[in-house]
Structures are given as structure tokens and as C-alpha cells.
Amino acid sequence: MVFSSIEFLFYFLPVTLIGYYILKRWRKAANIFLSVMSLGFYAFGAPKFFPIMMASIVANWLFGLWVDKVRGEKKKARLALTLMVVFNLALLGVFKYLMFLMNSLNLWFSLHLPVPQITLPIGISFFTFQAMSYVIDVYRGKGQVQRNLMNVCLYISFFPQLIAGPIVRYQTVADEIQNRKENFDDFIEGTVRFMRGLCKKMLLANNLGLLVDTAFGLETAQLSVVSAWLAACAYLMQVYYDFSGYSDMAIGLGRMFGFHFLENFVYPFLCKSVGEFWKRWHISLGSWFTDYVYIPLGGSRVKTPRLVFNMMVVWTLTGLWHGAAWTYFLWGFGFGVFLVIERLTGMGKWMSNHKIGHFYAMFVVVTITVMIRSDNLHVARIFYGSMFGMSGAPLWNPLTGAFLREYGPFLAAGVLFSLPVPEFLRDRLHVSPNLMKVVGSVCLLALTFISITYIAVGSYNPFIYFNF
């Protein structure tokens, strides 16, 4: 079940909201109800993976109790924490990386090892990282242990962020699990945020995705340099509106139930360096790797060789977190290389103070992101050849014009709405806040209605981050 579906919008969500607000005065009953509905949400879309998620929840609940019990005994606490990490990474490794590993070994060493056919459980990267966050934060004393299994279940399986994030850190919501306060203003703000996310997803991400799928499905000879770059830029915008739209919907839904999740995107296309881009993009993942991997490795308070090692480990893992393929590995590695260069040379700070920094950052981000849209390295090499005119591709051809006629408005809208338009209207043009609110509300209602009509007719509607 996805947020942009009839089943969710007109059946699951209304029933969940009504049931929750009937029970909300009894916190324990409300939490149990939310947990049961969240588990049902997951089971509806992925019934065969339900036992895997339940095993993760129960195991990490027990690890949390164990860590809390022996916290005063350093060796025992570290043993419990180590076993927790091994369990979670083994779970993720078997279901997400085993096939990739076996195929790679067969390729490298000309082996004929049997490769098990394992289907990737939906959302496993997200709920595994959240489960680990719970136990680590209990170990660090940044959140009280949850002795009630259903409270741990609610944190890990809460349906707004279960499938595709944002990754909610336990310390962020530890207190709200039992002591949150719902109110009308939060509910309205959450509803508006959900509607904005739905519009991003249905009207921009999906239509840009049609251009991307068409371009990547063409033969090399059919692509011009300009059309390849249009597709590359469209893919970056598709990922942005797909994932930031999902994050908006998740944050909005959380707010409806009294939870306050942190922001996951802050105008990333305004960046003037690659480092700044990653401070604005998928913030929950970046902060997770920073706190749970980068800093434990020593962070930046080390000598230069170790700093480079720490950064490359984090970015290689970031790439592999997104997908078990060499394209994802090189995507993460590539970003790591640029971040190391910016850090060691001071180029990142220099770019941040000059207008050229914006063009540099977006050129790098668009170019590297092509890697994860490519099915394999061969496809990536061919597409890069078209982008840079190395495969005999013309600068322009009739297909380029067709792309612009068909998808130009969506590309333009994608650029426009990636910018802080409300702030510009308020601060530069001095438009009345009340007028902005009225016009914005009318436009949002109209766009939401159009989005629902897209859903009703069963239009193109994938979620990219479900694959990650």
C-alpha cells in the first residue's frame, strides 16, 4: 500500500485517524492501535516479509532491554551492542547483499557458486537503521528504554515513515511515544504538508519519470547530447520530488498523530558545493551515518589519511545502502571523492562564496546521479557517452524538440518549485501573507484534486525509494 493510492487515501487513513482519535485519551490503547494498524499497513503490501520485520522488532526490543540492564558494566554493554549490530547487519546483508556478493564472486573468480534468488523486503534499509538507532540511543543514554514491546513496535513500524523514511532517530521521538500532545493546529499543518507531498509526487515526479524512462529506454543513436542532459536533469528532479514528496507526506502524517519528525530536505538545489548539497538532501540518512559511523570511526579529529579513510568508508556505505550493485557503489564512491577534494583543498568553501559554485555543484550531482538510474555499468557508460558527445551523438535532433514540447512544462515547474518561492514573494515582492495564504490554499486544493484524479485513473505511479 502506498500513500498515493485509493486504498490508503479513502480507506486506511480515515479508519486509522478515526480509531486513533477515539482512543487518544488512553495513550496505551492509542499506541497499541497505531502499532496494529502500522503492522497491517506493512502486511497488506508485503505479507511474505511481515515475519522479517516482526523478527527485527522483537530482537531489537530484547537487545534494548539487555543493553539497558548491563549499561553500568562496560564489557557486557559493548557485547550486547555488538551482537545487536551483527544481527541487524546480517539481516540486511542476507536479504539485500547476498545475491550481489555471490554474483560478484562468480564474475571475479570464474566460479559457479549457486546464487539464491532473494526478493528484497520492502523498507528493510529504513526499518533496520531505525531499529539500530533505538538500541544505540538507549546505550548512549539518549532515550529511555521501552519495556513495552508495542512501544518499540510503534517506533520501528509506524506507517508514515516505515517504507521509505525519513529515518526517524529514536532520540527524536523517544518522549513523544508516550507523552505527545495532539492539537488542531498540528493536524491542519500535517494535512497541508501531506497534500503538498502528494502533489509533488503525482504531478511532478511521475511526469518527469515518464521522460526519464523514455530516454533511458532508447538506443544510443536516438539520443542527442541535449536530450541526454534533459533526461539526466529530469531524473535528479524525479528523485527529489519522489522522495521529498514522500517525506512531506510522512512528516505530515506524523504531525496528524502528534509526532514531530525532523526535516529531510531543505532546498538542495540551492547548493554551491557537493558538501552543501548533502547537508540539504536526505538529511536523516546523512545524520545517521555521521553519528553512528563517521564519528565512531574518529570523525574529522584525526590525521589526514585517516580522515580520507573515514569519509570514503561513509560514502561507500551510503552508496551500498541505496542499492546492492556496482552502480550504487560507484555513485557513493564518486560523491566521496568530491567531498574529500572539497574538504582537503578548501574548494567547497571557495565555491560556496562564488556564483560558479552553484553550476559546479549541480553539474557534479546531475552527472553522478545518472549512475544509479543505469541498470548496470555498461548502460551508464553508454549514457555518459551520449551526454558528453563521445558516442557520435548529435547536439540536437527532432526527439530533443519532442521532449521539450511534451515535458518542458514539467521541467520548468520542477526547477521553479525546487526554489523558495514563498520566501521570495514575501521578502522580495512584499506580497501580503494573507493573500499568499488564500491563493496558496486554493491552488493546493485544486492541485490535490488533480492528483487524486491521476490516482483514480491508475496513472504511472512508482516510488523510487521503495527500491532502496
Disulfide bonds with the S-S distance in Angstrom:
none
